[in-house]
Amino acid sequence: LKFVEEFRDPRLGRVLAGRILAAVEPGRHYKVMEVCGGHTHAIYRYGIDDLLPENVELVHGPGCPVCVIPMGRVDDAIAISREPGVIFTCFGDMMRVPGSEATLLDARAAGADVRTVYSPLDALRIARENPEREVVFLAVGFETTAPSTALTLRRAREEGIDNFSCVCNHVTILPPLKALLDSPGFELDGFIGPGHVATVIGARPFEFVPRAYGRPLVISGFEPLDVMQSILMVLGQLAEGRREVENQYNRVVPEDGNPAALEVMADVFELRPHFEWRGLGFVSQSALRISDRYAEFDAEHRFPVPGVRVADPKACQCGEVLKGAIKPWECKVFGTACTPERAIGTCMVSSEGACAAYYNFGRVRRERVSV
Amino acid sequence: VSEELEPRCITCGDLAEEVAIVALEPAGLACCRTDAGRETTVDIGLIAEPEVGDRVLVHAGAAIAKLAPTPERSG
């Protein structure tokens, strides 16, 4: 396959659906987690779950970086945005993530200078154009986005731009995976692994999943046929008694990742001893902070931040959704008090969030045939 | 609705954009074009030996991987 439409070919999709059906052991229930929000989005956008038998259940993982940001970190960002002279920049989705009392959008309506950017490079350009102002970038994302932030901080230093800083909320995918696998009562048969994170870190770091936990993991692309083939590969491993990391997305993911990206991340960032994840609580060494070598670009050093831990609203069940314990439509406020227009929980804010994917594509409980 | 106009997460979400390098610029930057024709400035500092015409995977303004060349379409 060479062109994107070929990865969306309905005829090949039907062939793969038939092969998935043939690979299922009758009467057995399979739970497969897609770790990444991009896969969740693809599954509902293309209706992949409707092509699966009832007993192949897809469980949505914690791979949406917006969804896992706890409310206290949003409060910290809002506090910085209200500092005099600050231009606060962030990705569009972060504008609507609720803090304990407000969103960044609310802060902007109240007079703070909060601007949407598409990349940290855009934020640096704003800093270059406004030397009399302090420009702060809210850095969010997994190992896919962290290299861009790291490159930008290196660029800021090389150009001597001293009115630029970052609030670093970059997270790493492996520790929460391990935390999920260690959760009591956590039952899963296998994983669809995050393709673009693996582009940066490579396939090898995922080896602990089959070795230590006996679960297959297939690194997957994001087109519908990619995801279906990956589901088939997981089922194939289970049928054959194999437990290994397989790379379905080898047209993009090199075995060793991107060494240059790993180098710049190691230079600019350090692991935080622990970081709070929505739904998972504090997870050791699961996030990045700006290293001492780049401390002058750390907004948390430059500005006072409250740093207060805030419990999620009681009605919100994002934590259970992020752990795959419930489906979005099982949340008490799904589609009623919590909608993409006025979200209570983070999973409804980002279009990669499981709740938003269910809401936007009309997914509620559906009857399917079990084999 | 075109790909460009669809609602999509612009943070990680692990969705990246495939673009072609149109022109190399100073300081590790490049002008790149999406399949929909939109031009954007991309940091190509993480790509080994980038050349005009290379297709790269871009995430948050930085190219993180070079893609295999796509053959010319026939017909």
Interface residues (C-beta under 8 A of the other chain):
Chain A: K2 F3 V4 C36 G37 G38 H39 H41 G63 C64 P65 V66 F91 G92 D93 M94 Y118 S119 P120 L121 D122 V140 G141 F142 T144 T145 P147 S148 T149 L151 T152 R155 P194 G195 H196 V197 T199 V200 F222 R251 V252 V253 P254 N258 A260 A261 V264 S350 S351 E352 N360
Chain B: P7 R8 C9 I10 T11 C12 G13 D14 L15 A16 A27 G28 D35 T41 D43 G45 L46 I47 A48 L57 H59 A60 G61 A62 I64 A65 L67 A68 T70 P71 R73
